[in-house]
Amino acid sequence: MKPFRLWSPYNEGLLAAYFAVGVKNGTINNEVGATFEVPELGTITIGENNVMNTQAELTTFNADNIDDFDF
């Protein structure tokens, strides 16, 4: 297979779950510039239009590691 790069679906799901629960419970304030912690991802900052980056670099998927991803 040819290598390709994407944001990690695992990290995206983890962030979405923490964000949803935090907003629902009132522990995360959904405002531009607000920050919150997500285990394994660190400090997340809410940007304009609710943009949040889960990781600095894209994840590379290739023949050597594709079987490591189980989602």
Rosetta constraint file for C-alpha pairs under 8 A:
AtomPair CA 1 CA 62 HARMONIC 6.57 0.50
AtomPair CA 1 CA 63 HARMONIC 5.78 0.50
AtomPair CA 2 CA 62 HARMONIC 6.46 0.50
AtomPair CA 2 CA 63 HARMONIC 7.54 0.50
AtomPair CA 3 CA 60 HARMONIC 6.67 0.50
AtomPair CA 3 CA 61 HARMONIC 5.56 0.50
AtomPair CA 3 CA 62 HARMONIC 4.36 0.50
AtomPair CA 3 CA 63 HARMONIC 7.23 0.50
AtomPair CA 4 CA 60 HARMONIC 5.73 0.50
AtomPair CA 4 CA 61 HARMONIC 5.43 0.50
AtomPair CA 4 CA 62 HARMONIC 6.69 0.50
AtomPair CA 5 CA 58 HARMONIC 5.79 0.50
AtomPair CA 5 CA 59 HARMONIC 5.40 0.50
AtomPair CA 5 CA 60 HARMONIC 4.37 0.50
AtomPair CA 5 CA 61 HARMONIC 6.00 0.50
AtomPair CA 6 CA 58 HARMONIC 5.32 0.50
AtomPair CA 6 CA 59 HARMONIC 5.42 0.50
AtomPair CA 6 CA 60 HARMONIC 6.67 0.50
AtomPair CA 6 CA 61 HARMONIC 7.79 0.50
AtomPair CA 7 CA 11 HARMONIC 7.70 0.50
AtomPair CA 7 CA 12 HARMONIC 7.37 0.50
AtomPair CA 7 CA 54 HARMONIC 7.96 0.50
AtomPair CA 7 CA 55 HARMONIC 7.63 0.50
AtomPair CA 7 CA 57 HARMONIC 7.88 0.50
AtomPair CA 7 CA 58 HARMONIC 5.03 0.50
AtomPair CA 7 CA 59 HARMONIC 5.71 0.50
AtomPair CA 8 CA 12 HARMONIC 6.25 0.50
AtomPair CA 8 CA 58 HARMONIC 7.22 0.50
AtomPair CA 8 CA 59 HARMONIC 5.86 0.50
AtomPair CA 9 CA 13 HARMONIC 6.07 0.50
AtomPair CA 9 CA 71 HARMONIC 7.76 0.50
AtomPair CA 10 CA 14 HARMONIC 6.13 0.50
AtomPair CA 10 CA 71 HARMONIC 7.33 0.50
AtomPair CA 11 CA 15 HARMONIC 6.09 0.50
AtomPair CA 11 CA 41 HARMONIC 7.51 0.50
AtomPair CA 11 CA 54 HARMONIC 6.14 0.50
AtomPair CA 11 CA 55 HARMONIC 7.79 0.50
AtomPair CA 12 CA 16 HARMONIC 6.13 0.50
AtomPair CA 12 CA 54 HARMONIC 6.37 0.50
AtomPair CA 13 CA 17 HARMONIC 6.10 0.50
AtomPair CA 14 CA 18 HARMONIC 6.31 0.50
AtomPair CA 14 CA 38 HARMONIC 7.93 0.50
AtomPair CA 15 CA 19 HARMONIC 5.98 0.50
AtomPair CA 15 CA 38 HARMONIC 6.81 0.50
AtomPair CA 15 CA 54 HARMONIC 6.81 0.50
AtomPair CA 16 CA 20 HARMONIC 6.02 0.50
AtomPair CA 17 CA 21 HARMONIC 6.16 0.50
AtomPair CA 18 CA 22 HARMONIC 5.89 0.50
AtomPair CA 18 CA 38 HARMONIC 6.76 0.50
AtomPair CA 19 CA 23 HARMONIC 6.06 0.50
AtomPair CA 19 CA 28 HARMONIC 7.08 0.50
AtomPair CA 20 CA 24 HARMONIC 6.11 0.50
AtomPair CA 21 CA 25 HARMONIC 6.00 0.50
AtomPair CA 22 CA 26 HARMONIC 5.86 0.50
AtomPair CA 22 CA 27 HARMONIC 4.91 0.50
AtomPair CA 22 CA 28 HARMONIC 4.77 0.50
AtomPair CA 23 CA 27 HARMONIC 6.20 0.50
AtomPair CA 23 CA 28 HARMONIC 4.90 0.50
AtomPair CA 23 CA 29 HARMONIC 6.40 0.50
AtomPair CA 23 CA 30 HARMONIC 6.75 0.50
AtomPair CA 28 CA 34 HARMONIC 7.91 0.50
AtomPair CA 28 CA 35 HARMONIC 7.82 0.50
AtomPair CA 28 CA 36 HARMONIC 6.63 0.50
AtomPair CA 29 CA 34 HARMONIC 6.49 0.50
AtomPair CA 30 CA 34 HARMONIC 6.88 0.50
AtomPair CA 30 CA 46 HARMONIC 7.31 0.50
AtomPair CA 30 CA 50 HARMONIC 7.89 0.50
AtomPair CA 31 CA 46 HARMONIC 6.66 0.50
AtomPair CA 31 CA 50 HARMONIC 7.95 0.50
AtomPair CA 32 CA 45 HARMONIC 7.87 0.50
AtomPair CA 32 CA 46 HARMONIC 5.19 0.50
AtomPair CA 32 CA 47 HARMONIC 5.03 0.50
AtomPair CA 32 CA 48 HARMONIC 5.77 0.50
AtomPair CA 32 CA 49 HARMONIC 7.96 0.50
AtomPair CA 32 CA 50 HARMONIC 7.11 0.50
AtomPair CA 33 CA 45 HARMONIC 5.91 0.50
AtomPair CA 33 CA 46 HARMONIC 5.31 0.50
AtomPair CA 33 CA 47 HARMONIC 5.95 0.50
AtomPair CA 34 CA 45 HARMONIC 5.74 0.50
AtomPair CA 34 CA 46 HARMONIC 5.52 0.50
AtomPair CA 35 CA 43 HARMONIC 6.45 0.50
AtomPair CA 35 CA 44 HARMONIC 5.38 0.50
AtomPair CA 35 CA 45 HARMONIC 4.39 0.50
AtomPair CA 35 CA 46 HARMONIC 6.26 0.50
AtomPair CA 36 CA 43 HARMONIC 5.63 0.50
AtomPair CA 36 CA 44 HARMONIC 5.41 0.50
AtomPair CA 36 CA 45 HARMONIC 6.78 0.50
AtomPair CA 37 CA 41 HARMONIC 7.59 0.50
AtomPair CA 37 CA 42 HARMONIC 5.41 0.50
AtomPair CA 37 CA 43 HARMONIC 4.52 0.50
AtomPair CA 37 CA 44 HARMONIC 6.07 0.50
AtomPair CA 38 CA 42 HARMONIC 5.29 0.50
AtomPair CA 38 CA 43 HARMONIC 6.44 0.50
AtomPair CA 38 CA 44 HARMONIC 7.13 0.50
AtomPair CA 41 CA 54 HARMONIC 6.47 0.50
AtomPair CA 41 CA 55 HARMONIC 7.06 0.50
AtomPair CA 44 CA 52 HARMONIC 6.67 0.50
AtomPair CA 44 CA 53 HARMONIC 7.06 0.50
AtomPair CA 44 CA 54 HARMONIC 7.20 0.50
AtomPair CA 45 CA 52 HARMONIC 6.20 0.50
AtomPair CA 45 CA 53 HARMONIC 7.76 0.50
AtomPair CA 46 CA 50 HARMONIC 5.66 0.50
AtomPair CA 46 CA 51 HARMONIC 6.01 0.50
AtomPair CA 46 CA 52 HARMONIC 5.34 0.50
AtomPair CA 47 CA 51 HARMONIC 4.83 0.50
AtomPair CA 47 CA 52 HARMONIC 6.09 0.50
AtomPair CA 61 CA 65 HARMONIC 6.25 0.50
AtomPair CA 61 CA 66 HARMONIC 5.63 0.50
AtomPair CA 62 CA 66 HARMONIC 5.56 0.50
AtomPair CA 63 CA 67 HARMONIC 7.93 0.50
AtomPair CA 65 CA 69 HARMONIC 7.40 0.50
